[in-house]
């Protein structure tokens, strides 16, 4: 039953969040805990001795970090909210579910898993600095704003990895049992998607009519960013004989984390960017999977 429903879980989660937004908004406070559980379950089956960093990963991380800044600098003269919404769609780390999609597309799962870890750890270090430069924390002294953001972002992204590695070292039997349930991270992700979707709907409803044009522009900007990242990632990946991992590594984002970060550290309307990105990336993923199955 679950296997039949699973392909439709993401649109179902978004729909439920949008319809029952009053209920899911009350659960917004648990979003960081859901992200922690999702990352911990993913890292529970991670083996560092299997990790291999390549030149492809270096190019992808440079695009992710410096590309996000470039996008912001280009768009900010036109509209700061649009710039923030597009920027967070580039900065967001690779989705924890990306290795699953890579496997379905017959790509290099180990390569993507390695990049996913690198992507999350780099964002944990870079995001506080970037948000201090482009977000509302600019009114604080730079060091104070970095520290204020780091307290939540760094802990949220590093602690599940650290806990998983410590358990592998000192309680290997326990972490092995936990890793058997790593697949549950998908369902945690879907529930978190309902929560952030509900929260996003509330932000949209609270805006006046003058904001609608900006909201549409942010959603369209997310589409352009999404397509660009998949295309650029695949082009770079092709040079290193790792096309699928390149495309998914750069294009498939942890949108739950991106929405949460936008709501916490940027103009809340900017969260429409990663909110729309959920739809765009899943349309691309669905097309890629359909094309792959058609070729069999």
C-alpha atoms as one frame of an Amber mdcrd trajectory, in Angstrom:
protein
   0.000   0.000   0.000   2.738   2.446   1.003   4.679   1.673  -2.191   1.652
   2.660  -4.266   1.099   5.880  -2.344   4.768   6.888  -2.035   5.106   8.533
  -5.491   2.191  10.811  -4.572   3.229  11.572  -0.992   4.889  14.913  -1.779
   1.937  16.535  -3.598  -0.383  15.082  -0.941   1.763  16.616   1.822   1.771
  20.033   0.129  -1.992  19.896  -0.441  -2.725  18.916   3.161  -0.483  21.708
   4.441  -2.207  24.262   2.221  -5.747  23.137   3.134  -5.226  22.660   6.869
  -2.788  25.541   7.273  -4.335  26.639  10.585  -3.475  23.284  12.148  -0.016
  22.853  10.631   0.996  26.422  11.482   0.614  25.507  15.158   3.274  22.831
  14.600   5.813  25.207  13.023   7.964  25.101  16.180   8.818  21.419  15.586
  10.323  22.016  12.118  13.966  22.082  13.328  13.371  18.851  15.249  11.947
  17.194  12.134  15.002  18.341  10.159  17.246  16.875  12.879  15.464  13.504
  12.774  15.522  13.478   8.980  19.260  14.154   8.839  20.068  11.740  11.673
  18.225   8.861   9.986  20.075   9.634   6.750  23.482   9.821   8.438  22.829
   6.643  10.456  23.734   4.514   7.444  26.617   6.747   6.339  30.101   5.219
   6.346  32.919   7.751   6.165  35.338   5.213   4.692  33.028   5.051   1.660
  33.110   8.815   1.123  35.130  10.057  -1.843  35.386  13.768  -2.665  36.143
  14.634  -6.303  36.726  17.681  -8.489  33.059  17.521  -9.473  32.100  18.035
  -5.821  34.440  21.023  -5.593  32.847  22.688  -8.632  29.340  22.040  -7.328
  30.054  23.477  -3.874  31.687  26.579  -5.386  28.576  27.163  -7.522  26.319
  26.554  -4.534  28.056  29.091  -2.287  29.346  31.761  -4.666  26.458  31.271
  -7.098  24.004  32.136  -4.328  25.867  35.388  -3.654  26.048  36.201  -7.375
  22.307  35.657  -7.794  21.594  37.936  -4.841  23.890  40.696  -6.122  22.331
  40.580  -9.600  18.700  40.657  -8.404  18.899  42.849  -5.295  18.904  46.157
  -7.254  15.497  45.150  -8.683  13.853  43.642  -5.594  15.449  42.495  -2.337
  12.793  39.843  -1.614  13.167  38.336  -5.083  16.930  38.309  -4.582  16.629
  36.529  -1.217  14.145  33.992  -2.572  16.388  33.083  -5.517  19.533  33.091
  -3.377  18.213  30.593  -0.827  17.243  28.244  -3.678  20.905  28.153  -4.728
  22.408  28.107  -1.242  20.194  25.297   0.115  22.066  21.997   0.551  21.347
  18.857  -1.428  18.200  17.008  -0.407  18.585  13.968   1.838  16.331  12.090
  -0.598  18.568  12.886  -3.590  20.569   9.602  -3.415  17.281   7.702  -3.785
  16.456   9.566  -7.007  20.020   9.059  -8.282  19.640   5.311  -7.702  16.368
   5.288  -9.659  18.139   7.121 -12.504  21.018   4.584 -12.485  23.500   7.213
 -11.332  26.450   7.108  -8.921  24.782   6.947  -5.484  28.063   7.021  -3.520
  29.189  10.174  -5.336  25.927  11.961  -4.556  25.965  10.787  -0.924  29.468
  12.216  -0.517  28.392  15.520  -2.016  25.238  15.649   0.109  27.360  15.481
   3.264  29.801  18.102   1.940  26.900  20.333   0.900  25.200  20.237   4.299
  28.401  20.815   6.273  29.468  23.716   4.035  26.079  25.401   4.330  26.268
  25.027   8.109  29.424  27.153   8.060  28.572  29.549   5.221  24.884  30.297
   5.873  25.390  32.334   9.075  27.887  34.580   7.282  25.718  34.992   4.179
  22.520  35.661   6.156  24.381  38.256   8.216  25.229  40.088   4.987  21.877
  39.892   3.195  19.203  39.452   5.865  17.583  41.615   8.566  20.493  40.844
  10.900  22.509  43.505   9.053  21.476  45.939  11.803  23.594  43.992  14.313
  27.385  44.022  14.462  28.664  41.431  11.964  30.180  39.060  14.544  27.070
  39.244  16.719  24.779  38.420  13.808  26.976  35.501  12.691  26.998  34.073
  16.193  23.240  34.527  16.608  22.515  32.598  13.410  25.254  30.001  13.978
  23.737  28.955  17.286  20.802  27.417  15.424  22.022  26.601  11.910  25.369
  25.025  12.805  23.906  23.005  15.670  20.983  21.857  13.536  23.166  20.622
  10.666  26.211  19.361  12.565  24.631  17.670  15.582  22.802  14.831  13.741
  26.009  14.000  11.856  28.092  14.102  15.041  25.584  11.959  16.937  25.496
   9.367  14.148  29.299   9.179  13.990  29.641   8.857  17.783  27.062   6.076
  17.851  28.901   4.255  15.060  32.050   4.465  17.183  30.678   3.582  20.607
  27.309   1.863  20.046  27.557   0.208  16.615  24.766  -2.272  17.309  22.332
   0.499  18.215  23.120   2.638  15.169  22.814  -0.435  12.962  19.288  -0.960
  14.254  18.499   2.725  13.712  19.830   2.602  10.142  17.321  -0.145   9.359
  14.646   2.553   9.678  16.483   5.154   7.577  13.702   4.935   5.007  11.397
   6.649   7.493  13.239   9.906   6.772  11.111  10.230   3.627   7.895  10.207
   5.647   9.353  12.629   8.199  10.235  14.843   5.253   6.655  14.662   3.935
   5.218  15.607   7.330   7.678  18.500   7.590   6.625  19.522   4.083   3.015
  19.808   5.270   4.116  21.961   8.210   6.214  24.408   6.176   3.592  24.508
   3.400   0.978  25.531   5.948   3.298  28.171   7.350   4.007  29.492   3.849
   0.278  29.797   3.101  -0.136  31.855   6.270   2.662  34.215   5.202   1.027
  34.658   1.790  -2.405  35.363   3.289  -0.963  37.930   5.674   0.446  40.018
   2.828  -1.474  42.838   1.208  -2.422  42.759  -2.467   0.635  44.820  -3.398
   2.825  41.834  -2.520   1.209  39.444  -4.992   3.376  40.555  -7.901   6.515
  40.041  -5.790   5.295  36.589  -4.732   4.742  35.582  -8.358   8.166  36.907
  -9.325   9.791  34.928  -6.498   8.046  31.725  -7.662   9.090  32.343 -11.283
  12.629  33.140 -10.132  12.708  29.790  -8.315  11.713  28.053 -11.573  14.560
  29.708 -13.494  17.038  28.852 -10.720  15.782  25.260 -10.532  16.117  24.546
 -14.256  19.495  26.311 -14.375  20.922  24.263 -11.520  19.817  20.930 -12.981
  21.234  21.845 -16.393  24.530  23.258 -15.060  24.970  20.329 -12.680  24.450
  17.801 -15.478  26.829  19.649 -17.823  29.594  19.708 -15.213  28.841  16.130
 -14.165  29.115  14.985 -17.778  32.722  16.193 -17.905  33.525  13.898 -14.974
  31.400  10.979 -16.219  28.941  11.595 -13.371  26.044  13.318 -15.137  23.166
  12.177 -12.920  24.919  12.902  -9.613  25.970  16.322 -10.918  22.436  17.275
 -11.871  20.768  15.990  -8.728  23.542  17.267  -6.447  23.147  20.843  -7.629
  19.463  20.805  -8.556  17.669  18.724  -5.912  17.506  20.803  -2.726  16.583
  20.288   0.913  13.638  22.637   0.519  12.375  22.007   4.066  15.595  23.448
   5.453  15.553  26.251   2.867  12.002  27.299   3.786  12.828  27.197   7.492
  15.981  29.304   7.003  14.105  31.822   4.854  11.343  32.142   7.457  13.883
  32.562  10.254  16.599  34.752   8.744  15.253  36.466   5.609  12.114  38.305
   4.555   9.406  35.674   5.223   7.959  36.220   1.739  11.256  34.883   0.364
  10.207  31.417   1.595   7.854  31.303  -1.412  11.021  30.706  -3.469  11.948
  27.339  -1.938   8.228  26.644  -1.480   7.742  26.851  -5.262  11.055  25.043
  -5.782   9.458  21.970  -4.176   7.027  21.815  -7.087   9.561  22.617  -9.805
  12.180  20.079  -8.697   9.614  17.323  -8.280   8.259  17.965 -11.779  11.813
  17.622 -13.115  12.459  14.504 -11.024   9.193  12.942 -12.201  10.101  13.631
 -15.825  13.596  12.177 -15.386  12.238   9.022 -13.753   9.564   8.647 -16.458
  12.190   9.040 -19.180  14.493   6.521 -17.490  11.729   3.918 -17.159  10.634
   4.517 -20.744  14.141   3.722 -21.960  14.141   0.299 -20.251
